[in-house]
């Protein structure tokens, strides 16, 4: 029964009925598009991208130039692994609202995931330059990811420093720094950063796998296995969870 509550609330909002049964001012096309987009966002956040797309189509039927709907549409198609449709949706959102930092950040992250690192840098720099952007740490961290894709670790570190200056102990930035330090062989620094990440996100499967790898390399096999078991428990079917299962098999013998 609980799953239908958002739809009931949505229908009440869309119909323009007040809680006492009296009619209110009828919704405008923009208001309808906003409600459909909000519902789509809720579906997407709960792991239902197909339902999100359906609601976004309704939003765009109400108002076909509503940029936020195209932005969420891009995220939905990205989850559905339809990159051509996602790219088209993000570009449509930017054609309607070219300076929106949230759209720029989302499109930049999409470009990174598809290996378009140079274009991602160009897009994400625009997001970080917006003084009114409410969550610039997102774009700075994604910018670091793009620089790493271009094999520019120093630029990546500078971007992460900006993210952490804005939001100290920002977990995604610390996690990325930990990965860089692990690759550089600086295991104590990497593990220290992961401890901060896991204090905030105890079920971060990727961080748990990396913490386990570091513990294993430092000879703390029992501790490493504990990290990997937690990763499997947190996300057994994810790439990190599968990697953790393989590591548990690999280190299934004794050891402290």
PAZAPA-4460 file (N, C-alpha, C; in steps of 0.05 Angstrom, whole numbers, plus 32768, in hexadecimal, padded with zeros to 4 digits):
% residues 256
    n_x    n_y    n_z   ca_x   ca_y   ca_z    c_x    c_y    c_z   seq   type   mol
   8010   7FE8   8000   8000   8000   8000   8011   8019   8000     1      X     A
   8028   8018   800D   8039   802F   8010   8043   8039   7FF5     2      X     A
   8048   8027   7FE2   8054   802E   7FC8   8041   8041   7FB8     3      X     A
   8027   8041   7FBE   8014   8051   7FAE   8011   806D   7FB9     4      X     A
   801D   8073   7FD1   8019   808D   7FDD   8023   80A4   7FCC     5      X     A
   803C   80A3   7FC0   8045   80B9   7FAF   8032   80BE   7F98     6      X     A
   8026   80A9   7F8C   8014   80AD   7F76   7FFA   80BB   7F7E     7      X     A
   7FF0   80B3   7F97   7FD8   80C0   7FA1   7FDD   80DE   7FA5     8      X     A
   7FF3   80E4   7FB2   7FFA   8100   7FB7   7FFD   810F   7F9C     9      X     A
   800A   8102   7F89   800E   810E   7F6F   7FF3   8114   7F61    10      X     A
   7FE0   8102   7F63   7FC6   8106   7F56   7FB7   811D   7F63    11      X     A
   7FB9   811F   7F7E   7FAC   8135   7F8B   7FB8   8150   7F83    12      X     A
   7FD3   8151   7F80   7FDF   8169   7F77   7FD8   8171   7F5B    13      X     A
   7FD7   815C   7F4A   7FD2   8161   7F2E   7FB5   816A   7F29    14      X     A
   7FA3   815F   7F3A   7F86   8166   7F36   7F7F   8181   7F40    15      X     A
   7F91   818D   7F51   7F8C   81A8   7F5B   7F77   81A8   7F71    16      X     A
   7F75   8192   7F81   7F62   8191   7F96   7F70   8197   7FB1    17      X     A
   7F63   81A8   7FC1   7F6D   81AD   7FDB   7F66   8197   7FEE    18      X     A
   7F73   8196   8006   7F6E   8180   8019   7F52   8180   8023    19      X     A
   7F44   8197   8023   7F28   8198   802D   7F13   8192   8017    20      X     A
   7F1D   818A   8000   7F0B   8183   7FEA   7F04   819A   7FD8    21      X     A
   7F0C   81B2   7FDE   7F06   81C9   7FCE   7F1A   81CB   7FB7    22      X     A
   7F11   81D2   7F9F   7F23   81D4   7F88   7F36   81EC   7F8B    23      X     A
   7F4E   81EA   7F82   7F61   81FF   7F81   7F65   8208   7F64    24      X     A
   7F77   821B   7F60   7F7D   8224   7F45   7F88   820C   7F35    25      X     A
   7F7F   8208   7F1D   7F88   81F2   7F0C   7FA6   81F5   7F06    26      X     A
   7FB3   81DD   7F05   7FD0   81DD   7F00   7FD6   81E7   7EE4    27      X     A
   7FEC   81F5   7EE2   7FF6   81FE   7EC8   8006   81E8   7EBC    28      X     A
   800B   81E8   7EA2   801D   81D4   7E96   8038   81D2   7EA3    29      X     A
   8043   81E9   7EAC   805D   81E8   7EB9   805B   81DA   7ED4    30      X     A
   8045   81DF   7EE3   8041   81D2   7EFC   803D   81B4   7EF9    31      X     A
   802E   81AC   7EE5   802B   818F   7EDF   8046   8182   7ED8    32      X     A
   8055   8190   7EC7   806F   8185   7EC0   8081   8182   7ED8    33      X     A
   8080   8195   7EEA   8090   8194   7F02   8088   817D   7F14    34      X     A
   806E   8178   7F17   8065   8162   7F27   806D   8147   7F1B    35      X     A
   8069   8144   7F01   8071   812B   7EF4   808F   8126   7EF7    36      X     A
   809F   813C   7EF5   80BC   8139   7EF7   80C4   8132   7F14    37      X     A
   80B6   813D   7F27   80BC   8136   7F43   80B6   8119   7F49    38      X     A
   80A0   8110   7F3E   8099   80F3   7F41   80AE   80E2   7F33    39      X     A
   80B6   80EA   7F1C   80CB   80DB   7F0D   80E5   80D9   7F1D    40      X     A
   80EC   80F0   7F29   8104   80F0   7F3A   8102   80DD   7F51    41      X     A
   80EB   80DB   7F5D   80E7   80C9   7F74   80E9   80AC   7F6A    42      X     A
   80DE   80A6   7F53   80E1   808B   7F47   80FE   8085   7F42    43      X     A
   810C   8098   7F37   8128   8093   7F30   8139   808E   7F49    44      X     A
   8134   809E   7F5D   8144   809B   7F76   813E   8080   7F84    45      X     A
   8127   8074   7F7D   8120   805A   7F89   8126   8043   7F76    46      X     A
   8136   8049   7F61   813F   8034   7F4F   812B   802B   7F3A    47      X     A
   8119   803C   7F31   8105   8035   7F1D   8107   8048   7F05    48      X     A
   811C   8046   7EF5   811F   8059   7EDF   810A   8057   7ECA    49      X     A
   80FF   8040   7EC5   80EA   803D   7EB0   80D1   804D   7EB8    50      X     A
   80C9   804A   7ED1   80B2   8059   7EDB   80B8   8077   7ED9    51      X     A
   80D1   807F   7EDF   80D9   809B   7EDD   80D6   80A5   7EC1    52      X     A
   80DF   8096   7EAD   80DC   809E   7E91   80BF   80A3   7E8A    53      X     A
   80AD   8091   7E93   8091   8094   7E8E   8086   80AF   7E98    54      X     A
   808D   80B5   7EB1   8084   80CF   7EBD   8090   80E7   7EAF    55      X     A
   80A9   80E4   7EA6   80B6   80FA   7E98   80A9   80FF   7E7D    56      X     A
   80A1   80EA   7E70   8092   80ED   7E57   8078   80FD   7E5B    57      X     A
   806B   80F7   7E72   8053   8107   7E79   805A   8124   7E7E    58      X     A
   8070   8128   7E8C   8079   8144   7E91   807E   8153   7E78    59      X     A
   808A   8146   7E64   8091   8154   7E4C   8078   8157   7E3A    60      X     A
   8065   8145   7E3E   804B   8149   7E2F   803D   8161   7E3A    61      X     A
   8040   8167   7E54   8034   817F   7E5F   8042   8198   7E57    62      X     A
   805D   8197   7E56   806D   81AE   7E4E   8087   81A3   7E41    63      X     A
   8088   81A5   7E26   809E   8197   7E18   80B9   81A5   7E19    64      X     A
   80BA   81BD   7E25   80D4   81CA   7E28   80DC   81CD   7E45    65      X     A
   80D5   81B9   7E55   80DB   81BA   7E72   80F6   81AD   7E77    66      X     A
   810B   81BE   7E7B   8126   81B4   7E7D   812A   81A0   7E94    67      X     A
   811F   81A4   7EAC   8124   8191   7EC1   811B   8174   7EBA    68      X     A
   8106   8172   7EAA   80FD   8157   7EA2   8111   814A   7E90    69      X     A
   811D   8159   7E7E   8132   814D   7E6C   814B   8146   7E7D    70      X     A
   8151   8155   7E91   8168   814F   7EA2   8163   8134   7EB0    71      X     A
   814C   8131   7EBD   8146   8117   7ECA   8144   8101   7EB6    72      X     A
   813A   8107   7E9E   8138   80F3   7E89   8154   80E8   7E82    73      X     A
   8167   80FA   7E81   8183   80F1   7E7C   818D   80DE   7E91    74      X     A
   8187   80E4   7EAA   818F   80D3   7EC0   8181   80B8   7EBF    75      X     A
   8168   80B8   7EB7   8159   809F   7EB5   8164   808D   7E9F    76      X     A
   8168   8099   7E88   8173   8089   7E72   8190   8080   7E78    77      X     A
   819E   8090   7E87   81B9   8087   7E90   81B7   806E   7EA1    78      X     A
   81A4   806D   7EB3   81A0   8055   7EC4   8197   803E   7EB3    79      X     A
   8188   8043   7E9E   817E   802E   7E8C   8193   8025   7E78    80      X     A
   81AB   8031   7E79   81C1   802B   7E67   81B9   802F   7E4A    81      X     A
   81AD   8046   7E45   81A7   804F   7E2A   81B5   806A   7E26    82      X     A
   81CF   8069   7E21   81DF   8082   7E20   81D7   8096   7E0A    83      X     A
   81CE   808C   7DF3   81C6   809E   7DDE   81AE   80AF   7DE6    84      X     A
   819A   80A2   7DF3   8183   80B0   7DFC   8189   80C3   7E13    85      X     A
   819B   80BA   7E25   81A4   80CB   7E3B   81B2   80E4   7E31    86      X     A
   81C4   80E0   7E1F   81D3   80F7   7E14   81BF   810B   7E07    87      X     A
   81AC   8100   7DF8   8199   8112   7DEA   8189   8122   7DFF    88      X     A
   8181   8114   7E14   8171   8122   7E29   8181   8137   7E37    89      X     A
   819A   8131   7E3E   81AA   8145   7E4C   81AF   815D   7E39    90      X     A
   81B4   8158   7E20   81B9   816E   7E0E   81A0   817F   7E0A    91      X     A
   8189   8172   7E0A   8171   8182   7E07   816D   8193   7E20    92      X     A
   8173   8188   7E38   8171   8198   7E50   8183   81B0   7E4F    93      X     A
   819B   81AD   7E45   81AF   81C3   7E43   81A7   81D7   7E2E    94      X     A
   819A   81CD   7E19   8191   81E1   7E04   817C   81F3   7E0F    95      X     A
   816C   81E9   7E22   8157   81F9   7E2F   8161   8209   7E46    96      X     A
   8176   81FF   7E54   8180   820D   7E6C   819F   8209   7E6D    97      X     A
   81AD   8217   7E5B   81C9   8211   7E56   81DC   8216   7E6D    98      X     A
   81D4   8225   7E81   81E7   822C   7E97   81DF   821E   7EB1    99      X     A
   81CC   820C   7EB0   81C3   81FF   7EC8   81D9   81EC   7ED3   100      X     A
   81E4   81F2   7EEB   81FB   81E2   7EF4   81F4   81C5   7EFA   101      X     A
   81DC   81C0   7F03   81D4   81A4   7F09   81D3   8194   7EEF   102      X     A
   81C8   819F   7EDA   81C8   8191   7EC0   81E4   818D   7EB6   103      X     A
   81F5   81A2   7EB8   8210   81A0   7EAF   821F   818A   7EBF   104      X     A
   821B   8189   7ED9   8228   8174   7EE9   821F   8158   7EE1   105      X     A
   8204   8155   7EDE   81FA   813B   7ED7   8204   8132   7EBB   106      X     A
   8204   8145   7EA8   820E   813E   7E8E   822C   8138   7E8F   107      X     A
   823B   8147   7E9E   8257   8142   7EA1   825D   8126   7EAC   108      X     A
   824E   811E   7EC1   8251   8104   7ECC   824A   80EE   7EB8   109      X     A
   8235   80F3   7EA8   822E   80E0   7E93   8245   80DE   7E7E   110      X     A
   8251   80F4   7E77   8267   80F3   7E63   827F   80E4   7E6E   111      X     A
   8285   80E7   7E88   829A   80D8   7E94   8295   80BA   7E92   112      X     A
   827C   80B2   7E99   8275   8096   7E99   8277   808A   7E7D   113      X     A
   8276   809B   7E69   8277   8092   7E4D   8292   8098   7E40   114      X     A
   82A6   80A0   7E50   82C1   80A3   7E46   82C6   80BD   7E37   115      X     A
   82B4   80D0   7E38   82B8   80EA   7E2A   82C4   80FE   7E3E   116      X     A
   82DD   80F9   7E46   82E9   8108   7E5B   82EE   8126   7E54   117      X     A
   82F7   812B   7E3C   82FD   8147   7E35   82E4   8158   7E34   118      X     A
   82CE   814D   7E29   82B5   815C   7E29   82AA   815F   7E45   119      X     A
   82AE   814B   7E56   82A5   814C   7E71   82B3   8163   7E80   120      X     A
   82CD   8166   7E7C   82DC   817C   7E88   82D0   8197   7E80   121      X     A
   82CB   819A   7E66   82BF   81B3   7E5C   82A4   81B9   7E69   122      X     A
   8293   81A4   7E6B   8279   81A8   7E77   827A   81AD   7E95   123      X     A
   828B   819E   7EA3   828C   81A0   7EC0   8299   81BA   7EC9   124      X     A
   82AB   81C5   7EBA   82B7   81DF   7EC1   82A1   81F4   7EC1   125      X     A
   828E   81F2   7EAF   8278   8206   7EAF   8268   8204   7EC9   126      X     A
   8264   81EB   7ED2   8254   81E7   7EEB   8263   81F2   7F03   127      X     A
   827D   81ED   7F05   828D   81F7   7F1C   828F   8215   7F1C   128      X     A
   828C   8222   7F05   828F   823F   7F03   8277   824E   7F0C   129      X     A
   8260   8240   7F10   8247   824D   7F17   8247   8254   7F35   130      X     A
   8248   826D   7F3D   8249   8274   7F59   822F   826E   7F68   131      X     A
   821A   8269   7F5A   8200   8263   7F67   81FA   8245   7F69   132      X     A
   820C   8235   7F60   8208   8218   7F61   8208   820F   7F7E   133      X     A
   81F3   8201   7F86   81F0   81FA   7FA2   8201   81E3   7FAC   134      X     A
   8209   81D1   7F99   821A   81BA   7FA1   8232   81B8   7F8E   135      X     A
   8244   81CB   7F8E   825A   81CB   7F7B   826E   81B4   7F80   136      X     A
   826D   81A8   7F99   827F   8192   7F9E   827A   817A   7F8C   137      X     A
   8261   8178   7F83   825A   8162   7F70   826B   8166   7F56   138      X     A
   826A   817E   7F4B   8277   8183   7F32   8295   8182   7F34   139      X     A
   82A0   818C   7F4B   82BD   818B   7F4E   82C7   816E   7F50   140      X     A
   82B8   815D   7F5D   82C0   8141   7F5F   82BD   8133   7F44   141      X     A
   82A8   8139   7F35   82A6   812E   7F1B   82BB   8139   7F08   142      X     A
   82C3   8152   7F0C   82D8   815D   7EFC   82F2   814E   7F01   143      X     A
   82F7   8147   7F1A   830F   8137   7F21   830E   811C   7F12   144      X     A
   82F6   810F   7F11   82F4   80F6   7F03   82FA   80F9   7EE5   145      X     A
   82F1   8110   7EDA   82F7   8115   7EBE   8315   8118   7EB9   146      X     A
   8322   8127   7ECB   833F   812B   7EC8   834E   8110   7ECB   147      X     A
   8345   80FF   7EDC   8352   80E5   7EDF   834E   80D5   7EC5   148      X     A
   8337   80D8   7EB8   8334   80CA   7E9F   8347   80D4   7E89   149      X     A
   834E   80EE   7E8C   8362   80FA   7E79   837F   80F6   7E82   150      X     A
   8383   80E6   7E98   839E   80E1   7EA3   83AB   80FB   7EAC   151      X     A
   839B   810B   7EBA   83A6   8124   7EC6   83A1   8124   7EE4   152      X     A
   83B1   8114   7EF3   83AB   8111   7F10   83AF   812A   7F20   153      X     A
   83C2   813C   7F18   83C6   8154   7F27   83AD   8166   7F25   154      X     A
   83A2   8168   7F0D   8389   8178   7F0A   8373   816C   7F19   155      X     A
   8372   8151   7F1A   835D   8143   7F29   8360   814A   7F47   156      X     A
   8378   8149   7F51   837C   8150   7F6E   8374   816D   7F74   157      X     A
   8379   817F   7F62   8371   819A   7F66   8353   819D   7F67   158      X     A
   8345   818E   7F56   8328   818F   7F56   831D   8183   7F6F   159      X     A
   8329   816D   7F79   8320   8161   7F92   8325   8174   7FAA   160      X     A
   833B   8182   7FA9   8341   8195   7FBE   832B   81AB   7FBF   161      X     A
   8321   81B3   7FA8   830C   81C7   7FA7   82F2   81BB   7FB3   162      X     A
   82EC   81A2   7FAC   82D4   8195   7FB8   82D6   8194   7FD6   163      X     A
   82EE   818C   7FE0   82F1   8189   7FFD   82F3   81A3   800C   164      X     A
   82FB   81B8   7FFE   82FB   81D2   800A   82DF   81DC   800E   165      X     A
   82CD   81D5   7FFB   82B1   81DD   7FFD   82A2   81CC   8012   166      X     A
   82A8   81B2   8012   829A   819F   8024   82B0   818D   8030   167      X     A
   82BC   8194   8046   82D0   8183   8053   82C5   8167   8058   168      X     A
   82D6   8153   8053   82CF   8136   8056   82B8   812E   8044   169      X     A
   82B5   813B   802D   82A1   8133   8019   82A9   8117   800F   170      X     A
   8297   8103   8014   829E   80E7   8011   82A7   80E0   7FF4   171      X     A
   8298   80E8   7FDF   82A1   80E0   7FC4   82BC   80EA   7FBD   172      X     A
   82C3   8103   7FC6   82DD   810E   7FC0   82F3   80FE   7FCF   173      X     A
   82EE   80F8   7FE8   8301   80E9   7FF8   8305   80CD   7FED   174      X     A
   82EF   80C1   7FE4   82F1   80A6   7FD8   8303   80A7   7FBF   175      X     A
   82FF   80BB   7FAE   830F   80BD   7F96   832C   80C2   7F9D   176      X     A
   8331   80D3   7FB0   834D   80D7   7FB9   8359   80BD   7FC4   177      X     A
   8349   80AD   7FD2   8353   8094   7FDD   835B   8081   7FC6   178      X     A
   834B   8081   7FB1   8351   8070   7F9A   836B   8079   7F8D   179      X     A
   836F   8093   7F8B   8388   809D   7F7F   83A0   8096   7F90   180      X     A
   839D   8099   7FAB   83B4   8093   7FBC   83BA   8075   7FBD   181      X     A
   83A5   8065   7FBA   83A9   8048   7FB9   83BA   8041   7FA0   182      X     A
   83B2   804D   7F89   83C2   8047   7F71   83DE   8051   7F73   183      X     A
   83E2   8067   7F82   83FD   8072   7F86   840D   8062   7F9B   184      X     A
   8401   804F   7FA8   840E   803F   7FBC   840F   804B   7FD8   185      X     A
   8400   8060   7FDC   83FE   806D   7FF6   83E7   8061   8006   186      X     A
   83EC   8049   800F   83D6   803A   801C   83CC   8046   8036   187      X     A
   83DD   804F   8048   83D2   805B   8061   83C0   8073   805C   188      X     A
   83C8   8085   804A   83B8   809C   8044   839D   8094   8037   189      X     A
   839E   8081   8025   8386   8077   8018   8373   806B   802D   190      X     A
   837E   805B   803F   836D   804D   8052   8361   8062   8066   191      X     A
   8370   8076   806D   8366   808B   807F   834F   8099   8073   192      X     A
   8350   80A0   8059   833A   80AE   804C   8321   809B   804A   193      X     A
   8326   8082   8046   8310   806F   8044   8301   806C   805F   194      X     A
   8310   806F   8074   8303   806D   808E   82EF   8084   8092   195      X     A
   82F7   809B   8088   82E4   80B2   808A   82CC   80AD   8078   196      X     A
   82D1   80A2   8060   82BB   809C   804D   82A8   8088   805A   197      X     A
   82B2   8073   8066   82A2   805E   8070   8293   8066   808A   198      X     A
   829E   807A   8098   8290   8085   80AF   8276   8092   80A6   199      X     A
   8277   809E   808E   825F   80AB   8084   824D   8098   8074   200      X     A
   825A   8085   8066   824C   8073   8054   8255   8056   805A   201      X     A
   824B   804B   8070   8255   8030   8078   824F   801A   8065   202      X     A
   823C   801E   8053   8235   800A   803F   823F   8010   8023   203      X     A
   8253   8021   8021   825F   8028   8007   826F   8010   7FFE   204      X     A
   8264   8000   7FEC   8270   7FE7   7FE4   828B   7FEB   7FD7   205      X     A
   828E   7FFF   7FC6   82A8   8004   7FB9   82BD   800B   7FCE   206      X     A
   82B7   801D   7FE1   82CA   8024   7FF5   82D2   800D   8006   207      X     A
   82BF   7FFB   800C   82C4   7FE3   801C   82D8   7FD1   800E   208      X     A
   82D4   7FCD   7FF4   82E6   7FBC   7FE4   8302   7FC8   7FE5   209      X     A
   8305   7FE2   7FE1   831F   7FEE   7FE1   832C   7FED   7FFC   210      X     A
   831D   7FF2   8011   8328   7FF0   802C   8332   7FD4   8032   211      X     A
   8323   7FC0   8028   832C   7FA4   802B   8346   7F9E   801C   212      X     A
   8348   7FA9   8004   8360   7FA5   7FF4   8379   7FB0   8003   213      X     A
   8375   7FC8   800F   838B   7FD4   801D   8392   7FC4   8036   214      X     A
   837E   7FBC   8045   8383   7FAB   805D   8391   7F92   8055   215      X     A
   8389   7F85   803F   8396   7F6C   8037   83B3   7F71   802F   216      X     A
   83B9   7F86   8021   83D4   7F8C   8019   83E6   7F92   8031   217      X     A
   83D9   7F9C   8046   83E9   7FA2   805F   83E9   7F8A   8072   218      X     A
   83DF   7F73   8069   83E0   7F5B   8079   83CA   7F57   808C   219      X     A
   83B5   7F67   808B   839F   7F65   809E   8388   7F56   8090   220      X     A
   838C   7F3C   808C   837A   7F2C   807B   835F   7F2A   8088   221      X     A
   835E   7F25   80A2   8344   7F22   80AF   8333   7F3C   80AC   222      X     A
   8340   7F52   80B0   8333   7F6C   80AD   832A   7F70   8090   223      X     A
   833A   7F68   807D   8333   7F6A   8061   831A   7F5A   805B   224      X     A
   8319   7F42   8065   8301   7F31   8060   82E8   7F3E   806C   225      X     A
   82EB   7F4B   8083   82D4   7F58   808F   82CA   7F6E   807C   226      X     A
   82DC   7F7E   8071   82D4   7F93   805F   82C5   7F87   8046   227      X     A
   82D0   7F72   803B   82C4   7F66   8023   82A9   7F5A   8029   228      X     A
   82A6   7F4D   8041   828C   7F42   8048   8277   7F59   804A   229      X     A
   827F   7F6F   8055   826D   7F86   8057   8266   7F90   803B   230      X     A
   8278   7F90   8029   8273   7F99   800E   825E   7F86   8001   231      X     A
   8262   7F6C   8004   824F   7F59   7FF9   8233   7F5D   8005   232      X     A
   8232   7F61   801F   8219   7F65   802D   820B   7F7F   8023   233      X     A
   821B   7F93   801D   8210   7FAD   8015   8205   7FAC   7FF9   234      X     A
   8213   7FA0   7FE7   820C   7FA0   7FCA   8216   7F87   7FBC   235      X     A
   8209   7F70   7FC1   8214   7F57   7FB7   8215   7F54   7F99   236      X     A
   8204   7F62   7F8A   8203   7F5F   7F6D   8211   7F76   7F5E   237      X     A
   821C   7F89   7F6D   822B   7F9F   7F61   8247   7F95   7F59   238      X     A
   8254   7FA5   7F48   8270   7F9E   7F41   8282   7F9C   7F59   239      X     A
   827E   7FAE   7F6D   828E   7FAD   7F85   8287   7F93   7F95   240      X     A
   826E   7F8D   7F97   8266   7F75   7FA6   8271   7F5B   7F99   241      X     A
   8270   7F5A   7F7F   827C   7F43   7F71   829A   7F41   7F75   242      X     A
   82A7   7F58   7F73   82C4   7F59   7F78   82CB   7F50   7F94   243      X     A
   82BA   7F58   7FA7   82BE   7F50   7FC3   82BB   7F32   7FC6   244      X     A
   82A8   7F26   7FB8   82A4   7F09   7FBA   82BD   7EFB   7FAF   245      X     A
   82C8   7F04   7F99   82E0   7EF8   7F8E   82F7   7EFA   7FA1   246      X     A
   82FA   7F12   7FAE   8310   7F16   7FC1   830D   7F04   7FD9   247      X     A
   82F5   7F00   7FE2   82F0   7EEE   7FF9   82F8   7ED1   7FF2   248      X     A
   82F3   7EC9   7FD9   82FB   7EAE   7FD1   831A   7EAD   7FCF   249      X     A
   8326   7EC3   7FC4   8343   7EC4   7FC1   8351   7EC2   7FDC   250      X     A
   8345   7ECF   7FF0   8351   7ED0   800B   8342   7EBE   801F   251      X     A
   8338   7EA8   8014   8328   7E96   8025   8338   7E86   8039   252      X     A
   8353   7E86   8036   8364   7E77   8049   8366   7E85   8063   253      X     A
   8379   7E7D   8073   837D   7E89   808D   8389   7EA5   808B   254      X     A
   8394   7EAF   809F   83A0   7EC9   80A0   8394   7EDB   80B4   255      X     A
   83A3   7EEE   80BD   839A   7F01   80D1   8394   7F1C   80C5   256      X     A
***
